[in-house]
Each structure stands twice: as structure tokens, then as C-alpha cells.
Amino acid sequence: MPRSLHTMSDNAFLSAYVINQSGEARSLTQQELNYPCKAGEYIWIHMQSDAEDSEQLLQSLSIAGSVSDALCAQVTRPRAMQMDDGVLVFLRGINKNPEADPEDMVSLRIWCTDKLIITARRKGRQLMSVLALQDDVTSGAPPESPKALLLDLVLRLADVIHETLEEINDALLDFEEDYQLDKADRKVLSNLRRQSAAIRRFLAPQRDALDALLRFSSFLNEDQVFFLGEQSDRITRYVEDLDLARERAVLLQDELRNRIADQQGMRMYVLSMVTAIFLPLSFLTGLFGMNVGGLPGTNSPQAFTILIAGMLFLTIIMLIAMLWKKWL
């Protein structure tokens, strides 16, 4: 099982492993980070990029200043570039931390060479994909090389994105099948629309980052290029699915607004009809209620009965006329 998501550290160093091609991995302490790799071995270092000693940690590993600055940058967007003897990749993953919004995507910075791979994230911004990969490494199933580990991370990040998209699509499908949309659903639909737009905002450049990584032909072998191409196509499909999900949410919101408008229009229509019926009756009661001389029937005991009968007759005539005109 993945370790606790609440594990935090104020130090840049989080974990490190020396891994060989036979599937064996051994944890390293911070003092052992300059361990000389033997044939068939490589080192994976996971660190916190915004810790106070992050730059010192990278300097102790003899990482170039430009790479160090990029790994410790406060704000990043998905991209990939070839620098010196390695590749620098910035990716984004779905935030699965407790009480976190999925659209608040977590940045993962990666520096990969033939013998070393460094992954960096900010404090309190753990990624389930990295934690699951660490568990695989410690359980005896590590990737065989730094490049394979990089591609494994790309796959795991895409898997979590797929799960989130399935959740969004399932929620939209439930709304589409439920014809009893009410005002309470408006907030849920707005959240789904916002999530789709926010996730797409980072997935589109992530697709471009993977496409850029594909162009580094000297860095990847043929099988790795094919695998990465599949993941790039996968991200492209997810971007298209997010566009579709956002459009579905907009259509459902429009349907909800139309239903609310229809309900309000029907209520106003009924009130208008009631007003139309009682308007002449109100005129008659107002007319015969005036305290002036000369009103007909003031001295007749049958006058009230005649007036009520006339009002009822007038009401019936108006109802018949409205039915004939198909106003009711």
C-alpha cells in the first residue's frame, strides 16, 4: 500500500535508491548520494524542490546550475528540454491528496541521465504515482533504467488522469440520465465544468512536452520512442475528452436554465390568467363599492344576489373565451 500522504519533511532530501538491472534496490542515505554506480546500476533521488537546502543538495550531486535553477523554480509548466548530458522534463499529475481539488494539478520536475534520475516536488504536494512507484522499487519490481523509470512515471500519471476523467464522465452521464435536474445540481455542474477546464489547461502543454521528448532520438531507443508516442496520443485523447466533457457540462447547464425558466414562465402565466379573470370582477366590486348616491340596487334586497350572479356569469364567459383561444 502507498505510504501516508501526510508525510512531510523540511529537508530537500526525501528518499534515494540505488537500483540494478536484476531488480534489486537499496535505500541510500543523504550522505551516500555520491555512491559510485557500478555497471548496470543507477540512482533515483526524490527531493523537495522548495526546501531551504535544495540548491545545496543539487550542488553536492554536481548538477549544473541551469538544471538546478529549473528544478527549484517556483512556477513551472509542462515542457521538456535536452540540457548537457540529460533531459529535463516538467510534468503535471492529478492532485489526490486529502481534501484537495483534482484540478489543482501537482508539478513533478524530472532530471534524467544515463546513471541518475532526480524527481522533485514541492512541500505537501505528494503524488500517488511517485508513492506507488517507490513501493514497487522497495518490493523488488523497479524499472531497469532511469529512462524506463521516467516512462513509468509518464504512464502512472496518465493512468491517474484517466481515472479522474472517468469520474467526470460518469458524473455527467448520471446528470444526462436524470431528467429531474434542479437548482442544487447547478453548483455540481459548474464544478465539473471548472475541473475539466483546469485539467485541460495543463494537459495540452503536457502533450506538447511528450512530443518534444519524442524528438530526442539520441536519448531514447526505438521501443521507448514507440511507448512514449502511445502515451502522447493518449494525452491527446484525454484533451479531446476534456473538451467534450466541458461541452456536455455547458449543455446540461443550459438545459437546467431552460427548465428553471420554463417553470418560472409557467408560474407567471398562471398568475397572468388569474389576474385576467379577476380584473373585471375587481372593477365591478370597486364600482359598486363606491359610497356615492345614484348607485343602482341600493334600495333593492335582490341587488347583491343579482350582482354575484352576474360576476359568476362573467367569470364563466371569460373561462370559455380563454379555452376557445387556447390560452388555458
C-alpha positions in Angstrom: 0.0 0.0 0.0 1.2 3.6 -0.7 2.7 5.3 2.3 0.9 8.0 4.2 0.2 11.1 2.2 0.7 13.3 5.2 4.4 12.5 5.4 6.3 15.8 5.1 9.9 17.0 5.5 11.6 20.3 5.9 14.7 18.9 4.2 15.3 18.7 0.5 16.2 15.1 0.6 13.2 12.7 0.7 14.4 9.4 -0.5 17.1 7.7 -2.7 17.7 4.3 -4.1 20.5 2.5 -6.0 18.9 0.1 -8.5 20.4 -2.5 -10.7 19.1 -4.3 -13.7 18.4 -7.5 -11.8 15.6 -5.8 -9.9 17.4 -5.2 -6.7 17.1 -1.9 -5.0 18.8 -0.5 -1.9 17.9 2.7 0.0 20.6 5.4 0.3 21.0 8.0 3.0 21.8 11.6 2.2 25.4 11.0 3.0 25.6 8.2 0.4 24.2 10.1 -2.6 27.6 10.3 -4.3 27.6 6.5 -4.4 29.7 5.3 -7.4 27.3 3.3 -9.6 28.6 0.0 -10.9 27.8 -1.4 -14.3 24.0 -2.0 -14.7 23.2 0.3 -11.7 21.6 3.7 -11.5 20.4 6.1 -8.7 16.9 7.5 -8.2 16.7 10.6 -5.9 13.4 12.0 -4.8 13.6 15.5 -3.3 11.6 18.6 -2.2 12.4 21.4 -4.6 11.3 24.3 -2.3 13.3 23.3 0.8 16.0 25.7 2.1 18.8 23.2 1.3 17.5 22.1 -2.1 20.2 24.0 -4.0 23.0 22.7 -1.7 21.7 19.2 -2.3 21.9 19.6 -6.0 25.3 21.2 -5.8 26.6 18.2 -3.8 25.5 16.0 -6.8 27.4 18.2 -9.2 24.2 19.2 -11.0 24.7 22.1 -13.4 23.4 25.5 -12.2 20.9 25.8 -15.0 19.4 22.4 -14.2 19.4 23.2 -10.5 17.6 26.5 -11.1 15.0 24.8 -13.3 14.3 22.0 -10.7 13.9 24.6 -7.9 11.8 27.1 -9.9 8.7 28.2 -8.0 6.3 28.0 -11.0 6.6 25.5 -13.9 4.5 24.5 -16.9 4.8 21.1 -18.6 7.7 21.1 -21.0 10.8 19.0 -22.0 14.3 20.1 -23.0 17.6 18.5 -23.6 20.4 20.0 -21.5 24.1 18.9 -21.1 24.1 15.1 -20.9 20.5 14.6 -19.8 16.8 15.6 -20.2 14.8 18.0 -18.1 11.1 17.2 -18.0 8.3 19.1 -16.2 5.0 17.1 -15.9 1.7 17.6 -14.0 -0.3 15.0 -12.1 -3.8 14.9 -10.6 -3.8 16.0 -7.0 -5.1 13.1 -5.0 -4.1 14.5 -1.6 -6.8 14.6 1.1 -9.2 17.5 0.8 -7.5 18.6 -2.5 -9.2 19.6 -5.7 -8.3 17.3 -8.6 -7.9 20.3 -10.9 -5.1 21.6 -8.6 -2.5 19.6 -10.5 0.8 18.8 -8.9 4.1 19.7 -10.7 6.7 17.0 -11.0 10.2 18.0 -12.1 12.5 15.3 -13.5 16.2 15.3 -14.4 17.3 12.2 -16.2 20.7 11.0 -17.3 22.1 7.5 -18.1 23.0 6.8 -14.4 20.9 9.2 -12.4 17.3 10.4 -12.3 16.1 13.1 -9.9 12.4 13.7 -9.2 11.4 16.9 -7.4 8.1 18.1 -6.0 7.1 20.9 -3.6 6.3 20.6 0.1 3.0 18.9 0.8 2.4 18.1 -2.9 2.8 14.3 -2.9 1.9 12.4 -6.0 0.2 9.0 -5.7 2.1 7.9 -8.8 5.5 8.5 -7.2 4.5 6.9 -4.0 3.3 3.8 -5.8 6.5 3.6 -7.8 8.5 3.9 -4.6 6.6 0.9 -3.2 7.3 -1.1 -6.4 11.0 -0.3 -6.1 11.2 -1.4 -2.5 9.2 -4.5 -3.2 11.6 -5.7 -5.9 10.0 -4.5 -9.1 11.9 -1.4 -10.1 12.4 -0.1 -13.7 15.6 -1.3 -15.3 17.0 2.2 -16.1 16.5 5.9 -15.5 14.8 6.3 -18.8 12.5 3.3 -18.1 11.6 5.0 -14.7 10.8 8.2 -16.5 8.5 6.4 -18.9 6.9 4.5 -15.9 6.1 7.9 -14.3 4.6 9.1 -17.5 2.4 6.0 -17.6 1.3 6.2 -14.0 0.5 9.9 -14.3 -1.6 9.2 -17.4 -3.4 6.3 -15.5 -4.5 8.7 -12.7 -5.6 11.3 -15.2 -7.7 8.5 -16.9 -9.3 7.7 -13.6 -10.3 11.3 -13.0 -11.7 11.6 -16.5 -13.8 8.5 -15.9 -15.2 10.1 -12.7 -16.1 13.3 -14.6 -17.7 11.4 -17.4 -19.7 9.2 -15.0 -20.9 12.2 -13.2 -22.0 13.9 -16.4 -23.7 10.6 -17.5 -25.7 10.5 -14.3 -26.9 14.0 -14.9 -27.8 13.2 -18.6 -29.9 10.2 -17.4 -31.5 12.1 -14.6 -34.3 14.3 -16.1 -35.1 15.8 -12.7 -32.3 18.4 -12.7 -32.9 21.0 -10.1 -31.1 24.2 -8.8 -28.9 22.1 -6.5 -27.3 20.5 -9.5 -26.1 23.8 -10.9 -23.2 24.0 -8.5 -22.1 20.4 -9.2 -22.2 21.0 -13.0 -20.2 24.2 -12.5 -17.6 22.3 -10.6 -17.3 19.7 -13.3 -17.0 22.3 -15.9 -14.3 24.1 -13.9 -12.4 20.8 -13.3 -12.5 20.0 -17.0 -11.1 23.4 -18.0 -8.4 23.4 -15.3 -7.1 19.9 -16.1 -7.1 20.6 -19.8 -5.1 23.8 -19.1 -2.1 21.6 -18.1 -2.8 18.6 -20.2 -2.4 20.4 -23.5 1.2 21.6 -22.8 1.9 18.2 -21.2 1.1 16.6 -24.6 3.5 19.1 -26.2 6.1 18.2 -23.6 5.9 14.5 -24.5 6.0 15.3 -28.2 9.2 17.3 -27.6 10.7 14.4 -25.6 9.9 12.2 -28.6 12.2 14.3 -30.8 15.2 13.5 -28.6 16.1 10.5 -30.7 19.6 10.1 -29.2 18.1 9.8 -25.7 15.5 7.1 -26.2 15.7 3.8 -28.0 13.2 2.6 -30.6 10.9 0.8 -28.2 10.9 3.7 -25.7 10.0 6.1 -28.6 7.1 3.9 -29.6 5.9 3.7 -25.9 6.2 7.4 -25.5 4.3 8.0 -28.7 1.5 5.9 -27.4 1.4 8.0 -24.2 1.4 11.2 -26.2 -1.5 10.0 -28.2 -3.3 9.0 -25.0 -2.9 12.5 -23.6 -4.2 13.9 -26.8 -7.3 11.8 -26.5 -7.7 13.0 -22.9 -7.5 16.6 -24.0 -10.3 15.9 -26.6 -12.3 14.1 -23.9 -12.0 17.1 -21.6 -13.2 19.4 -24.4 -16.2 17.1 -24.9 -16.9 16.9 -21.1 -16.8 20.7 -20.9 -19.3 21.0 -23.8 -21.5 18.4 -22.2 -21.5 20.3 -18.9 -22.4 23.5 -20.7 -25.3 21.8 -22.5 -26.5 20.4 -19.2 -26.3 23.8 -17.6 -28.3 25.3 -20.5 -30.9 22.6 -20.1 -31.1 23.3 -16.4 -31.5 27.0 -17.0 -34.2 26.3 -19.6 -36.1 24.1 -17.2 -36.0 26.7 -14.5 -37.0 29.4 -17.0 -39.9 27.2 -18.2 -41.1 26.7 -14.6 -40.9 30.4 -13.8 -42.7 31.2 -17.1 -45.5 28.7 -16.3 -46.0 30.3 -12.8 -46.1 33.7 -14.3 -48.5 32.5 -17.0 -50.9 31.1 -14.3 -50.7 34.3 -12.3 -51.5 36.3 -15.5 -54.5 34.2 -16.2 -55.8 34.6 -12.6 -55.2 38.3 -12.9 -57.1 38.4 -16.2 -60.1 36.6 -14.7 -60.3 38.7 -11.5 -59.6 42.1 -13.2 -63.2 42.7 -14.4 -64.5 41.3 -11.1 -62.4 43.7 -9.2 -63.7 46.5 -11.4 -67.3 45.6 -10.6 -66.6 45.3 -6.8 -64.8 48.6 -6.9 -67.6 50.3 -8.8 -70.4 49.1 -6.6 -68.4 49.7 -3.5 -68.3 53.4 -4.0 -70.1 55.4 -1.4 -71.9 57.8 -3.7 -75.6 58.3 -4.4 -77.3 57.0 -7.5 -75.8 53.5 -7.5 -78.4 51.0 -8.9 -79.8 48.5 -6.4 -79.0 50.4 -3.2 -82.7 50.0 -2.2 -83.3 46.6 -3.6 -82.8 43.5 -1.4 -82.1 41.4 -4.6 -79.3 43.6 -5.8 -76.5 41.7 -4.1 -77.7 38.4 -5.5 -78.0 39.8 -9.0 -74.5 41.2 -8.8 -73.0 37.9 -7.6 -74.8 36.0 -10.3 -73.6 38.5 -12.9 -70.0 38.2 -11.7 -70.2 34.4 -11.9 -71.7 34.6 -15.3 -68.9 36.9 -16.4 -66.2 34.5 -15.0 -67.7 31.6 -16.9 -67.8 33.6 -20.1 -64.1 34.6 -19.6 -63.1 31.0 -19.0 -64.9 29.8 -22.1 -63.2 32.5 -24.1 -59.7 31.6 -22.8 -60.3 27.9 -23.6 -61.5 28.8 -27.1 -58.4 30.9 -27.7 -56.3 28.1 -26.2 -54.9 30.4 -23.5 -55.6 27.7 -20.9 
